[in-house]
């Protein structure tokens, strides 16, 4: 939305002037620079948000994306302190004289991310498990008999890092339960949703 508004700023300004309600901010260089920075930083945040969505993502992989974004924030902070706007093309268009203020905004985001994910970072360690996914590594190499305490780490596999699964389930519920299926009972609906939301492969086996 911000990107579209920024792209149509001239049209918006002319339209408001025609209506006799000029928006003075759209002629203010400082306001436009602030808007351009917001366009850039929200685009970066949206890209991170997309990486945090989808099925089959454990908390450690989600945290890895967050840590990578924090590294980028530190890079952008240092660049903006030196007046380098290469990662913010919309801000670059405005050619601001000073960009240290935007470096400060990056610093605030770094602090916010650190506070929000502090406990998770202290809980989840790093590991090397060849070419296996973390979940497969525990299935193959970490048995309950040999590693009863370490096996408890599998509890993290049950944590929901995002609301993707819930949103997907509600979408399937909308498709399954309609006004045309008035005779659908609650047990049948529950069974349908269980099958629809399961990630287990379905095989016919020996069924003729």
C-alpha positions in Angstrom: 0.0 0.0 0.0 2.8 2.4 0.9 4.7 1.6 -2.3 1.5 2.3 -4.4 0.9 5.6 -2.6 4.5 6.6 -3.1 4.3 5.8 -6.8 1.1 7.8 -7.2 2.1 10.8 -5.0 2.0 13.3 -7.9 -1.4 12.1 -9.0 -2.7 12.3 -5.4 -1.2 15.8 -5.0 -2.9 17.1 -8.2 -6.2 15.5 -7.3 -6.2 17.0 -3.8 -5.4 20.4 -5.2 -8.3 20.1 -7.7 -10.5 19.4 -4.7 -9.3 22.5 -3.0 -7.7 20.4 -0.2 -3.9 20.6 -0.9 -1.7 18.2 1.0 1.4 20.3 1.8 3.3 17.2 3.0 3.5 16.0 -0.6 5.6 19.0 -1.5 7.8 18.6 1.6 11.2 17.0 0.9 11.6 15.7 4.4 8.2 14.1 4.5 8.8 12.4 1.1 12.2 11.1 2.3 10.5 9.7 5.4 7.8 8.1 3.3 10.4 6.6 0.9 12.3 5.0 3.8 9.0 3.5 5.1 8.4 2.1 1.7 11.8 0.4 1.7 11.8 -0.9 5.3 8.2 -2.3 5.1 9.2 -4.1 1.8 12.1 -5.8 3.6 9.8 -6.7 6.5 7.2 -8.1 4.2 9.9 -10.3 2.5 10.8 -11.6 6.0 7.2 -12.3 6.8 6.8 -14.4 3.7 9.8 -16.5 4.7 8.2 -17.2 8.1 5.1 -18.6 6.5 4.3 -22.0 5.1 4.1 -25.6 6.4 6.9 -27.9 7.8 8.9 -25.1 9.4 10.4 -25.8 12.8 11.2 -23.0 15.2 14.9 -23.2 14.6 14.5 -22.5 10.9 12.2 -19.6 11.6 14.7 -18.2 14.0 17.5 -18.6 11.4 15.5 -16.3 9.1 15.1 -13.8 11.9 18.8 -13.8 12.7 19.7 -13.3 9.0 17.3 -10.3 9.0 19.0 -8.8 12.1 22.4 -9.1 10.3 20.9 -7.2 7.4 19.6 -4.5 9.7 23.1 -4.0 11.1 24.4 -3.7 7.6 21.8 -1.2 6.6 22.4 0.8 9.8 26.1 1.1 9.1 25.4 2.1 5.5 22.8 4.7 6.3 25.2 6.2 8.9 27.6 6.8 6.0 24.9 8.1 3.7 24.7 4.9 1.6 21.1 4.2 0.5 21.8 1.4 -1.9 19.4 -1.0 -0.2 16.6 1.6 -0.1 16.1 2.6 -3.8 13.0 4.7 -3.1 14.9 6.7 -0.5 17.8 7.0 -3.0 15.4 8.7 -5.4 14.8 11.5 -2.9 18.6 12.1 -2.5 18.3 13.1 1.2 21.2 15.2 2.6 21.3 13.3 5.9 20.3 9.6 6.5 21.5 9.1 10.1 17.9 9.4 11.3 17.0 6.3 9.3 20.1 4.5 10.7 18.6 5.1 14.1 15.3 3.5 13.0 17.2 0.4 12.0 18.8 0.4 15.4 15.4 0.5 17.0 14.3 -2.5 15.0 17.4 -4.4 16.0 16.6 -3.8 19.6 12.9 -4.8 19.1 13.9 -8.1 17.4 16.4 -8.8 20.2 13.8 -8.3 22.9 11.1 -10.3 21.2 13.3 -13.3 20.4 15.7 -13.2 23.4 14.2 -16.2 25.2 14.0 -18.3 22.0 17.6 -17.6 21.1 18.8 -18.8 24.5 16.8 -22.0 24.3 17.6 -23.2 20.8 21.2 -24.3 20.1 22.9 -24.9 16.8 23.8 -28.4 15.4 25.3 -30.2 12.4 23.3 -33.0 11.0 24.8 -33.6 7.5 22.2 -33.4 4.8 19.2 -34.3 7.0 16.6 -31.9 8.2 16.5 -31.4 12.0 13.4 -33.4 12.4 14.8 -36.3 10.4 18.0 -36.1 12.4 16.1 -36.7 15.6 14.1 -39.5 14.1 17.2 -41.3 12.8 20.0 -40.7 15.3 18.3 -39.7 18.6 16.4 -42.5 20.1 14.4 -42.3 23.4 16.4 -45.2 24.8 19.9 -43.8 24.1 19.2 -40.1 24.6 16.1 -39.7 26.9 17.0 -36.2 27.9 18.1 -34.9 24.5 14.9 -36.5 23.1 12.9 -33.8 24.9 14.2 -31.3 22.4 11.6 -32.8 20.0 9.0 -30.8 22.0 10.1 -27.8 19.8 8.7 -29.7 16.8 5.2 -29.2 18.2 5.6 -25.4 18.6 3.7 -23.4 16.0 6.0 -20.7 14.7 3.3 -19.1 12.6 -0.5 -19.2 12.3 -0.2 -20.7 8.8 -1.5 -24.1 9.8 -4.5 -22.5 11.6 -5.3 -20.3 8.7 -5.1 -23.2 6.3 -7.4 -25.2 8.4 -10.0 -22.5 8.5 -9.8 -22.2 4.7 -10.5 -25.9 4.4 -13.3 -25.7 6.9 -15.0 -23.0 4.7 -14.8 -25.3 1.7 -16.1 -28.4 3.6 -19.0 -26.8 5.5 -21.4 -24.9 3.3 -25.1 -24.3 3.3 -25.5 -27.0 0.7 -24.2 -29.7 3.1 -26.7 -29.3 5.9 -26.7 -33.0 6.8 -22.9 -33.0 7.5 -22.5 -34.1 11.2 -19.8 -32.8 13.5 -17.9 -36.2 13.7 -17.8 -36.4 9.9 -16.6 -32.8 9.6 -13.9 -33.5 12.2 -12.7 -36.5 10.2 -12.7 -34.6 7.0 -10.6 -31.8 8.5 -8.2 -34.3 10.1 -7.5 -35.9 6.7 -7.4 -32.5 4.9 -4.9 -31.0 7.3 -2.7 -34.0 7.7 0.8 -34.0 6.1 1.0 -37.8 6.1 1.0 -39.4 2.6 -2.0 -41.5 1.8 -1.4 -44.9 0.1 -3.9 -47.3 -1.3 -1.9 -50.3 -0.2 -3.5 -53.6 -1.2 -6.9 -52.2 -1.7 -8.2 -53.6 -5.0 
